[in-house]
Amino acid sequence: MRILALLPALLLCAPAIAAPMPTSLAELAAKVSPAVVSVASVDPVNGAAPENGGDDQGAFHPTADSGGLIAPPKADEALGSGFVFDPAGYILTNNHVISGASAVTVTFQDGTILPATVVGTDKDADLAVLKIEAGHPLPFVKFGDSGKLRVGDWVLAIGNPFGLPGSTSAGIVSALDRNIGQDKYDDFIQTDATINRGNSGGPMFDMAGEVVGVNAAMYSPSGGSVGIGFAIPSAMVAPVAEQLKANGAMERGWLGVATEDVIPQEQALFGLPDTRGALIGAVSTGSPADGVLQPGDVLTALAGVPIANPRALFIRTAEVPAGERVPVTFWRDGARHQGEIAPAVPPARDDDSVASPAAAPGNVAIAGLGLTVSVTPAAGGVAITSVAKAGPAAKAGLVVGDLIEQVAGQPVADVAALQSQLKAASAANDPATILLVSGDVADGSDPGPRWVPVTFDDPR
């Protein structure tokens, strides 16, 4: 399947819509347009955006545009969009619009052209903050709450597609939380508002005139708009904009947890109302989560935002500046708990790992699981020394070297504890249990601690 292009955009035609348009958007457009600017960057490192009709047709395209209405100019200038979010002259745009530029200028709706300096960039979120000196307070727009958007809500996009400043298009939110493989923190709002090359960095407004997204990409089989555009949600944009304005860089928070999806077996084991959330497999010692969360907890909200799965937790954590204390909601022992956590700057990778010591000599057979474990406890559990072919452990994907840390949410201190916990499961007539395991999976990769359901026979 062919892919999309980053956002610079030109308005060709209004997308097809199933419902009648709301009352005229003229007042809304007139209110917010003075804060929207065209951004021109000279001599970007990668040249201008792909020319119309190039090899990138049918792909996801950035919306910065380097072409003209008839014939594209030489690859020495890229055009995009931006908007003033602080009256002191701070402007937000996409990083790909100004990346590597030797000079940047912005043009306002009234034709005023001013040079801009790059205050800071965040490549991971594809955002950049510019600063201009206008000599007076500028018209600006505020950020809204993208978390309140619903599929079907009306949105308005304004930008500089194909060098046509002030182009305005309207549509609806087509989908939320789209991951198109464009950037590290993909969590796009999808819209059918017309987005073309040159719209990159331009604002997407809700009907209250607040910025709920930054237009960044479009899907185009032909090089033009087909009604599938993508915007970075304001939940990501707003904190990045403020951090770039203040510090020139975005320092994202880190929790220090390893997580995985919740499966139905784990839902029953941990007494959860559903499978939404991120199941904690491990907590790094000394991390922000240490003392707040523990293995077996299911994190369901961070900073007031619901967490549906580990990917959602990854995105939400990236939206929280390091050092900011935020509320956290999680399930433990069948009950809902509240706490606070202050994500921190992540340490070096070696400090953000949970070691799995090698097994020591001396093995004990655990017949019910079809494996043997080391008689000498390892730090945090017992190590698997052999796995019987076609046994319960092998079917569950356990391999030699894995460390069994918990059984059904109870820590495994030694072999005796492992045997006792398996016997307890057998006495309760449970046909299966769940192990917290760290180490390699069957394909040789190490995903970190993970919860593994195992169906066993006569555990002992």
Summary of the structure (lengths in Angstrom):
residues: 460
radius of gyration: 26.4
end to end distance: 52.0
largest distance: 80.9
contacts: 1685
relative contact order: 0.11
helix: 15%
strand: 35%
